[in-house]
Amino acid sequence: PSIGCHETAAAVAANKRQAKGSKTMTKQHSDIYSRVTQNIITAIEKGAGDWQMPWHRTGTGLNRPNNINTGNHYRGINILNLWVSAQAQDFSTGTWGTYKQWKEQDCQVRKGEKSSLVIFYKTDEIENTDGELETRYIARASYVFNADQVDGYEAPPAPVPENPVEILDNVEQFIKRTNATIKHTGNSAFYRPADDSITMPEQSRFLGSKTSTATEAYYSTLLHELSHWTGAKHRLDRTFGKRFGDNAYAVEELVAELSAAFLCADLGITVEPRQDHAAYLENWLTVLKTDKKAIFTAASQAAKAADFLKALQPLAQKEAA
């Protein structure tokens, strides 16, 4: 009996430790999600009026953020968060690294520079209540500095396309190789699930401006609708109704906008905000304040949409993108 009581007490103690550890990890995750979401909410609220979203501005900082050590592009929420940080501090480059990584490149982060938050996931095995090990993904925070914040770094010269029209021609081929049904008629752009088709106004209806050509505005809009197209049931089967309820439409619009933004960055397109952008911002703020993980969900789904479209391309086209 004494052995049995000892085993029971040990099990109870183990369960308490596990529960405490689980609560600690949950709080850590919550803190990270809250900080990133609040960063984006603050940027949007601060930008009321003529502020442009980061992916809708010109300049070398538009490129997808990449890591100085691996050369790989950041993904998901980290793309958006680093874009917001880059615009807020007027950085001219999309190259980032931790303090240690810059040190390894014989560069020195300047004194007083503030870091930017990125998220990465580690796997950990945790014993459940049945004594079995479960693999869980745990969000961890890391802090990076932009190339503009360090001394000793010389950025490689940005490639200058010989013929900008060729870049847009590549976008045309990118879209065509998806085999999506695209109709040009009327004065509205939308994806219709009923017949799985995209409707676009003729290019002649898109007007140029000081910051974008008519062709750039056209392709950015088409990439937005093509991102909606990826969410069809027989493709990515993307739905948000159960979790977001009345805000499901706003979340889907955010996914399409972010996906188009990722593709615009990959394909070298610069655009200005559409006229309905203010309405999007209002809806996004409602969603972000209601669900602090919404931006993570949207960024993740947007990356999947962009990857889905790129997977439809021949290898040479993927490398070009």
C-alpha positions in Angstrom: 0.0 0.0 0.0 2.8 2.4 0.8 4.4 1.8 -2.6 1.1 2.4 -4.3 0.6 5.7 -2.4 4.1 6.8 -3.3 3.5 6.1 -7.0 0.2 8.0 -6.9 1.9 11.0 -5.2 4.7 11.0 -7.7 2.2 10.9 -10.6 0.2 13.8 -9.1 3.4 15.8 -8.7 4.5 15.0 -12.3 1.1 16.1 -13.6 1.3 19.4 -11.6 4.8 20.1 -13.1 3.5 19.3 -16.5 0.5 21.5 -16.1 2.6 24.3 -14.8 5.0 23.9 -17.7 2.1 23.9 -20.2 0.7 27.1 -18.7 4.1 28.7 -18.9 4.6 27.8 -22.6 1.0 28.9 -23.3 1.8 32.3 -21.7 5.0 32.6 -23.7 3.1 31.9 -26.9 0.4 34.4 -26.0 3.0 37.1 -25.3 4.7 36.5 -28.6 1.5 36.6 -30.6 0.3 39.7 -28.7 3.5 41.6 -29.4 3.6 40.9 -33.1 -0.1 41.6 -33.6 0.1 44.8 -31.6 3.1 45.9 -33.7 1.0 45.5 -36.9 -2.1 47.1 -35.4 -0.1 50.1 -34.2 1.5 50.5 -37.7 -1.9 50.4 -39.4 -3.6 52.8 -36.9 -0.6 55.2 -37.1 -1.0 55.1 -40.9 -4.5 56.5 -41.0 -4.9 58.7 -44.1 -2.3 58.6 -46.8 0.0 55.9 -45.2 0.9 53.1 -47.5 1.2 49.5 -46.5 4.8 48.3 -46.7 4.3 46.2 -49.7 2.8 49.1 -51.7 5.9 51.3 -51.6 8.8 51.7 -53.9 12.5 51.3 -53.0 15.0 48.5 -52.4 13.5 47.6 -49.1 10.5 46.1 -50.9 12.2 42.8 -51.5 11.2 39.8 -49.4 13.2 39.8 -46.2 16.1 37.4 -46.2 18.7 36.2 -43.7 22.3 37.2 -43.9 23.6 33.9 -42.7 21.5 31.4 -44.8 20.4 33.6 -47.6 16.9 32.1 -47.2 13.8 34.3 -47.3 11.8 34.6 -44.1 8.3 33.1 -44.3 4.7 33.7 -43.0 4.2 36.3 -40.3 7.9 37.2 -40.3 7.7 38.7 -43.8 4.9 41.0 -42.7 6.5 41.9 -39.4 9.9 42.7 -40.9 8.2 44.8 -43.7 6.4 46.8 -41.1 9.6 47.3 -39.1 11.6 48.2 -42.2 9.1 50.9 -43.2 8.7 52.3 -39.6 12.5 52.8 -39.5 13.0 53.7 -43.2 15.4 50.8 -43.9 16.6 50.5 -47.5 17.4 46.8 -47.5 15.6 43.5 -46.8 18.6 41.8 -45.3 18.4 40.8 -41.6 20.4 38.8 -39.1 20.9 38.2 -35.4 23.6 40.0 -33.5 25.7 36.8 -33.6 25.1 36.3 -37.4 26.3 39.8 -38.1 29.3 39.2 -36.0 30.1 36.1 -38.0 30.0 38.3 -41.1 32.6 40.6 -39.6 29.9 43.3 -39.1 29.0 45.1 -36.0 25.5 46.2 -34.9 25.7 49.8 -33.9 25.3 50.7 -30.2 21.7 51.7 -29.4 20.1 50.0 -32.4 16.7 48.3 -31.6 16.1 44.8 -32.8 13.1 43.4 -34.6 11.1 40.3 -33.6 10.9 37.2 -35.7 9.3 33.9 -34.8 10.6 30.4 -35.3 9.2 27.0 -34.2 11.0 24.2 -32.3 9.8 20.7 -31.7 9.6 19.4 -28.2 8.5 16.1 -26.8 6.1 16.4 -23.9 4.6 13.6 -21.8 0.8 13.6 -21.8 -1.5 12.5 -19.0 -1.3 8.9 -20.3 2.4 8.8 -20.0 3.0 9.0 -23.8 5.3 11.4 -25.5 3.7 13.9 -27.8 5.6 16.1 -30.3 4.6 19.7 -30.1 5.6 22.8 -32.0 6.7 25.6 -29.7 6.9 29.2 -30.8 10.2 30.9 -29.9 11.2 34.5 -30.3 14.4 35.7 -32.0 15.7 39.2 -32.5 17.3 40.4 -35.7 18.9 43.6 -37.0 18.6 45.1 -40.5 21.7 45.6 -42.6 21.1 49.4 -42.2 21.8 49.0 -38.5 25.3 47.5 -38.8 28.8 48.7 -39.7 31.0 46.8 -42.1 28.3 45.5 -44.5 28.4 46.2 -48.2 25.2 45.3 -49.9 25.5 43.6 -53.4 24.4 45.9 -56.2 20.7 45.5 -56.9 20.1 43.9 -60.3 18.7 46.4 -62.8 16.4 44.8 -65.4 17.4 45.6 -68.9 13.9 45.7 -70.1 11.1 46.3 -67.4 8.5 45.0 -69.9 10.2 41.6 -69.8 9.5 41.4 -66.0 5.8 42.0 -66.6 5.9 39.5 -69.4 7.2 37.0 -66.9 4.2 37.8 -64.7 1.9 37.2 -67.6 3.5 33.8 -68.1 3.3 33.1 -64.4 -0.5 33.8 -64.4 -1.1 31.9 -67.7 0.6 28.7 -66.4 -1.8 28.4 -63.5 -4.5 27.6 -66.2 -7.1 29.7 -64.2 -10.1 30.8 -66.2 -9.9 34.6 -66.5 -12.6 36.6 -68.1 -12.1 40.3 -69.1 -15.4 42.2 -68.9 -17.2 44.9 -66.8 -15.6 47.2 -64.3 -15.1 44.9 -61.3 -12.5 42.4 -60.3 -13.6 39.3 -58.4 -13.3 35.5 -58.1 -16.6 33.6 -58.6 -16.6 30.1 -56.8 -19.8 29.0 -58.7 -18.0 28.6 -62.0 -14.4 28.7 -60.6 -13.6 31.8 -62.7 -11.9 35.2 -62.3 -13.4 38.3 -63.8 -11.2 41.3 -64.5 -11.8 44.6 -66.2 -9.8 45.2 -69.4 -6.3 46.6 -68.9 -7.5 49.9 -70.5 -9.7 50.5 -67.4 -6.7 50.6 -65.1 -5.2 54.1 -64.7 -1.6 54.8 -64.0 -0.4 57.2 -61.3 2.8 58.8 -59.9 3.8 55.6 -58.1 2.6 52.9 -60.5 1.9 52.2 -64.1 -1.5 50.9 -65.3 0.0 47.5 -66.1 1.4 47.2 -62.5 -1.9 48.1 -61.0 -3.6 45.5 -63.3 -1.3 42.7 -62.4 -1.4 43.4 -58.6 -5.2 43.2 -58.8 -5.1 40.0 -60.8 -2.7 38.4 -58.4 -5.1 39.3 -55.6 -8.0 37.5 -57.3 -5.8 34.6 -58.3 -4.9 34.2 -54.6 -8.7 33.9 -53.9 -8.8 31.2 -56.6 -6.3 29.0 -54.7 -8.8 28.7 -51.8 -11.3 26.6 -53.8 -12.3 23.3 -52.2 -10.5 21.2 -54.8 -7.3 23.3 -54.3 -6.3 24.5 -50.8 -9.9 24.2 -49.4 -9.4 27.4 -47.4 -12.3 28.4 -45.0 -12.5 30.6 -42.0 -16.2 30.5 -41.1 -16.1 28.5 -37.9 -13.3 30.4 -36.2 -13.9 33.9 -37.4 -17.7 34.0 -38.0 -18.7 37.3 -39.4 -15.1 38.3 -39.9 -14.4 35.3 -42.2 -14.7 37.5 -45.4 -12.3 40.1 -44.0 -9.7 37.4 -43.2 -10.0 35.9 -46.7 -9.4 39.4 -48.1 -6.4 39.8 -45.9 -5.0 36.4 -47.1 -5.5 37.4 -50.7 -3.9 40.8 -50.2 -0.9 39.3 -48.4 -0.5 36.6 -50.9 -0.6 39.1 -53.8 1.9 41.2 -51.8 4.3 38.3 -51.5 4.1 37.5 -55.2 4.5 41.2 -56.1 7.7 41.3 -54.1 8.9 38.1 -55.7 8.1 39.2 -59.2 9.4 42.8 -58.8 6.1 44.6 -59.1 5.5 48.0 -57.4 1.9 49.1 -56.8 -0.1 51.8 -55.0 -3.0 51.0 -52.7 -6.3 50.3 -54.4 -9.2 52.7 -53.8 -11.0 50.2 -51.5 -7.9 49.8 -49.4 -9.2 51.9 -46.5 -12.2 49.6 -46.1 -9.8 46.6 -45.9 -7.8 48.3 -43.2 -10.9 48.9 -41.1 -11.9 45.2 -41.4 -8.4 44.0 -40.7 -8.2 46.0 -37.5 -11.5 44.5 -36.3 -10.2 41.0 -36.9 -6.8 41.7 -35.4 -8.2 43.1 -32.2 -10.7 40.3 -31.9 -8.3 37.5 -32.4 -4.6 38.1 -31.7 -3.6 35.0 -33.7 -5.5 36.1 -36.8 -2.5 37.7 -38.4 -0.5 34.5 -38.0 -3.3 32.5 -39.6 -3.6 35.0 -42.5 0.1 35.2 -43.1 0.5 31.4 -43.0 -2.4 30.9 -45.4 -1.1 33.6 -47.7 2.2 31.9 -47.9 0.5 28.7 -48.8 -1.5 30.4 -51.5 1.6 32.0 -53.0 3.5 28.7 -52.8 0.6 26.9 -54.5 0.7 29.2 -57.5 4.5 29.0 -57.7 4.2 25.2 -57.6 2.2 25.3 -60.9 5.2 26.9 -62.7 8.0 25.1 -64.5 11.3 25.0 -62.7 12.8 27.9 -64.7 9.8 30.1 -63.9 9.9 29.3 -60.2 13.6 30.2 -60.1 12.8 33.5 -61.9 10.1 34.3 -59.3 
